[in-house]
Amino acid sequence: MSQLSKDPKWDRANTLFAKSNPAADLALIGIPAHKTSLSATSANLTPDAIREALARYSTFSTSGKIDLRKQSLTDLGNISDPDGDAGEARVADALSGLLWKHKLIVALGGDNSITYSAAAGLFPDLSKVGLITLDAHHDLRDGKSNGSPVWRLIEAGLPGKNIVQIGISDFANSAEYSERAKEYGITVISRAKMRDKSMKKVIQKALKIAGAGGREIYVDLDVDVCDRSVAPACPASVPGGISADEIREATRLLASDKRVRAIDITEIDATLDAPDQRTIRLAALLVLEAAAGLASR
């Protein structure tokens, strides 16, 4: 990163996580999984790249009049070797009990396989949890990969009727997996269905379904839901996805709901980004939007 200017009246967002705070409201944690990805990826390098990009931003939300310096945030570092059965066991050990200490966990991937390992590690009983994904893909494949986390969560007990998938794209899924989503009662709000709806309305519907009965909610932000022009570092992003502003708005709206206990940010390969780092910088903003949403509760 090029040398950044210094101004005592303009604190940089990376300083928010500089101090350890075991009782912070928001805890950041890196889960650099990448070995079971359907296509080769260096997503393991992404958590640290996102942390570095936080220095590009300030701590103040103009629209919400929220100064994140007044919030308690901490960085728990990265979980080593989170891939495979042994790696997922390490993830479970690292995440177990964190929801007793923190109001919101923000997990930095890594590929989308962490949606399974993180959710399973955080919640002892998945039958009482709801799931909201922002993703171009259903992630209902068989096996263990970044294409299967939603299916694995269903197999582990998370009810399909409490899953909402936002931004599912045309020509990015098979008819077979689309039928599987229908069979298990998953609510699909496709990219096409979003075109005549506000993001606020979409999120309100998703929260109502995923959080039915007061259940806690896990949120998966697969950044390949975004248009490829703003997310070139997501190998599976497609032209016609949602905008950077839409995913930022969705993140803040979701984090403002107290039922949302964890959010992951996945599927970015830092080595594939444009020279201006637009994807990584967007991911860093998603961390800040999550923190701002939490502060507005």
Helices and strands as residue ranges (DSSP letters): G 13-17, E 26-31, G 43-45, H 46-53, G 54-56, E 60-61, E 66-67, G 68-70, E 73-78, H 84-95, H 98-101, E 104-109, H 114-122, G 126-128, E 129-134, H 149-155, G 160-162, E 163-168, H 175-183, E 187-190, H 191-194, H 199-210, G 212-214, E 216-222, G 223-225, H 244-255, E 260-266, G 270-272, H 278-295
